[in-house]
Amino acid sequence: MASNTLLNHFFGKGGQLDPEDKFNLNRKSRSRRLRELSSIASKHHFLRGFTPVEFREMLEELGPSFVKIGQTLSTRSEILPKAYCEELAKLQTECDPLPFDQVKEALVAIFGEELDSIFTDIDPKPLGSASLAQVHRAILSNGDVVAIKVQRPGVKATMAQDIDIMRVMARRAERFLSSSVQMVDLSEVVEEMWHTFLDETDFEIEAENLLLFRELNKDVAFIDCPRVYPQLCSEYCLVMEYIEGIPIYDHERLVAEGYNLEEIGEKMLDNYAAQILDHGFFHADPHPGNITVRGGKVVYLDLGIMGRLTPAERAAFGTIVEAVGAQDPGKLKDALLSFAVQKDNAAIDHSRMLADLDLLLASYASCDVGDLDVGQLLVDVMNVTRMSQVVLPTSVTNVSRGIVTIEGTVAEFIENENVASIINNHLRRSMDPTEVLKETAQDMALDMRKASVGAAQAAAYSGEALRMLTRGQLKVNMEMLGAGEPISGLSRIMNRMAIAIIVAGLFIGASIIAPYGGDYEVFGVPFFSFFGFAGAFVLSVWVIIDIWRYG
């Protein structure tokens, strides 16, 4: 392999997670990139609006970070009109290719003098060219036909700069938005993008993902992924089996080859449920450009972004779906609290959380499980938990994004099924009826024991309360749930009024004593009057800023 100096020259710096040292991120580089982004956006007249084609072209020119955003938007028809989604879908597969001499130069930087002995032939024409990497067909010295995925030179540093800019913008936005107003934690979203970026731009991690995914799905007859050559993989290059198949988005060709689109869609969703609930290792970005069909198997090509769930998280996720189907807010609350990575027990208003979950479930009560939008459900659930001072793990975001993406991928394949019904069916199949009856009996016994203990305690407490009442010793403390925020707002208003009165007093007092200020003057104003006017001015500015920030 080539030296680190040569690799850094072509691909950008590597190393541990330290943005300032790793990618030379600083205010100067940030300003330079912002000017570049502003120039590109102005060139495309983004303030005057643009056609779907112009929107796609602008995202391509803005760089790989924005291409990734466009790829996600292409599967979200509820956000953008259909014409825009169809145009952005081209970002899944289309990107201006790098000249082969640049690719060859990058490969020399990776493999050094061993390049020609490892590969007997490399096709100059790319199999695919994406925002992050370019893929070429090649033949190993042992005759194996492989695909070489080479990272675009400099793309890692550019994406790091873009995400760093987003990080700064998120921090500044949060200064003016209270946590109760934010629908999402902006800093958390950006940090998740950062960690996703680190994983996706390290092809050694993708090689490990391919090995693990292949092992977990080895007994699944209709799911596959390319065989990887780990000894030839590095941070900037991935060598894997060459897959020649039919892209999942080429519906006409699939039908012409005799495939049943509905069967493909159902099997993909069923396997995706297994990835989430059984393996806890799932594809977090299953967009159409990452999937092809070969020899009766659905083949995942790009495993750069994978989600992981712990056994506890898998169980909690299954319980969430079950609770929604049973319209049980108590069970849903318990599942969410067990799922949480952080919770402020002192701040959690359990009765309000139950009431919010009641309203949430009521909004989905008219939906059949087969019509349930799990992606939107998880977004709504995260909003409720955030209002209740409960923080869910980022894996929930990955699950939500993956479900939304795969539903968009197979939306035209199946009309009467979705991930919710598939997950429900999967949960029922995975449960042993005997075990279910046993668990149900145990739950009933525990509930009866709790009820009897509670009844005995209630009788004891009521007797004590009656004795205190007859002796005039009973006191009642009342709390108005949900009154904290209105009272806080009223307090802020009263503070402003008090400061406004002080400002008026300072102005009037300073004006009255101005003719009798004595010989000492500041900027032509008597000494005491000057400080009166200055204090009034400072307090006035503070009130204006406070009103601007909080409304």
Buried (B, 14 or more C-beta within 10 A) or exposed (E): EBEEEBBBBBBBBBEEEEBEEBBBBEEEBBEEBBEBBEEBBEEBEBEEEBEBEBBBBBBBBBBBBBBBBBBBBBBBBEEBEEEBBBBBBBBBEBBEBBEBEBBBEBBBBBBEEEBEEBBEEBEEEBBBBBBBBBBBBBBBEEEEEBBBBBBBBEBBBBBBBBBBBBBBEBEEEBEEEEEEEBEEBBBBBBBBBBEBBBBBBBBBBBBBBBBBBBEBBEEBEBBBBBBBBEEBBBBBBBBBBBBEBBBBBBBEEBEEEEBEBBEBBBBBBBBBBBBBBBBBBBBBBBBBBBBBBEEEBBBBBBBBBBBEBEEEBBBBBBBBBBBBBEEBBEBBBBBBBEBBEEBEEEEBBEEBBBBBBBEBBEEBEEEEBEEBBBBBBBBBBBBBBBBBBBBBBBBBBBBBBBBBBBBBBBEEBBEEBBBBBBBBBBBEEEEEEEEEEEEEEEEEEEEEEEEEEEEEEEEEEEEEEEEEEEEEEEEEEEEEEEEEEEEEEEEBEEEBEEBEEBBEEBBEBBEEBBEEBEEEEBEEBBBBBBBBBBBBEEBBEEBEEBEEEEE
